[in-house]
Amino acid sequence: MALLTFAVTNVDDLLLLSLLFSNPRYPVRSVVVGQCLGVAFLVGVSLFGLVLGKLAQPQWVG
């Protein structure tokens, strides 16, 4: 199931990026910067969760 979810989200991202790159209203630089900021945000949230999970009591985490 995880592999299917990973594949679907990648296809979804590919389609959205294709639409954004094909639209002249959005400069390429803005699309690339937005993609990088989005990935950086997701990594930051994941790292925050990792640190929070390490600091929390084991019975709280599960």
N, C-alpha and C positions, 0 to 999 in steps of 0.2 A: 504494500500500500504506500509506503514511504517513497519508493522509486516512482510510482505513478504520480504522486503529488509533486515530486521534484520535476518530473518531465512536463507536467501540465503547467506549472508555474513558469518554467523556462520558455515554453511555447507561448504562453500569455505575454511574457516580457518581450519576446522576440516580435510578436505581432504589434504590441504597443510601440516599441521602438521603431519598427518599420513605418508605422503610421506617422509618428512624430518626425522621422527623418524625411519622409516623402512630402510633408507639408511645408511649403516655403515660408509660412508664417512663423515657424519656429526655427531659429538659427541653429546650426549644427552644434556650435559651441554651447548653447543653452541646454540642449538635449544631453550632451556628454557630461556637462557639469552637474546637471540634475541627476543623472544616473549615478555618478560618482558620489554625490551627496547622499542619495538614497541608500546606496550600499553602505556607506560609512555610518549612516544613522542606524541601520540594522545591525551592523557589527558592534556599534557602541551599546545598543540595547542588549545584545547578547552578552557582551562582556560585563555589563552592569548586573545582569541576571546571574552570571557565573560568580561574581564577587559576592553578591547578595546570598546566593546559595551556599557559598563557603563560610560566610559569617553567621548564618542563621543556625538555630538549634536543629539538630537532625530530626526531631519529632515534628517540627514545623514544615520541613521540606518534604518529608514522606519517604 
